[in-house]
Amino acid sequence: MSEGQQRTDSIPFASPHLGEDGIRVTHSYPADSTIMMTSVTYHWHTPPGVPDVCLRGHHDDPEVITAVMEALDDFARSLRLPGAAH
């Protein structure tokens, strides 16, 4: 898999329950020669390699992920993790 075919974007992501210091990471990468996959992860208390929450928005069309991102974000903002004191 070529590094050039992979794309990772991260943006700050605040949550009323988990804190203001969150990060949302979207990662697009080829699954094979014809399918492009996208995953969405959210991080508040862990480094980006180890997500607090992984919403596997795996789909072969990154535009589909973009279309549902608002709903994914709303869901992520509603989460309360056990032991997360904020």
N, C-alpha and C positions, 0 to 999 in steps of 0.2 A: 504494500500500500504506500503510495507516494505521500510524503509530507505535504506537498503542494496541493493535494486534493483535500486536505483536512482544513477545517476552519473552526476556530474557537473564539467566541465572543463572551465577555463578562461585563456585567453592569452592577452598580450598587443596588441592593434590594432590601428595603426596610420592611419589618413586620411588627405589628402592634404587640405581638406576644413574644417574639423571639429576638427583638432588638433592631436597632437602626443600622447595624454594621454587617448586614447580610450581603451576599453576592449571588447573582443568578448567572449561571454559565450555560451557554448553548454550544454544543459541539456537533459539527457536521462532518461526516466521513463516509467514504465509499464502503459499502458492504461487499460489493463485487463490481464487475465492470458496468453494470446497468443500474444498480440501486444505490441511492444516496440515503444515508441514515442520519437522523438528528436525535440527540438526547438532551434533556434539560435537567440540570441539577441546581439545588439551592444549598447555600452554605452560610451558617451563622457562627458556629463555634468550632469549626474544623477547617483545616487547610483545604484548598480547592480540590486536592486529589482524593479527599475523603468526605463525601457530602453528608450533611445532616439529613437531607431529604433528596431522594432521587426519583423524580417523576419521569419515567422512561417514555418520553414522547417520541418513541422510535417510529419513524415513518420514512418512506422512500421519497417524500417530497417535502423539502424544507419549507415551502410556502404553506403547506398544511399546518406545520408547527407554528408559523407566524400567525396564521388565522386563529389559532386557539390559545395563543400566548396569554391573552388577557384573562381567560378563564383559568388557565394554569396558575397565573400569578395570584388571582383572587383566592384560589384554593390554598396556595402556599402561605398567603398572609393569614389565613384562618387557622393554621396549624398551631398546636401547642404540644411541645415535646416534653415527655416526662423528665423531670429534674432540671428543666431549663428555667432558671430564675431570672425573669425580666419583669 
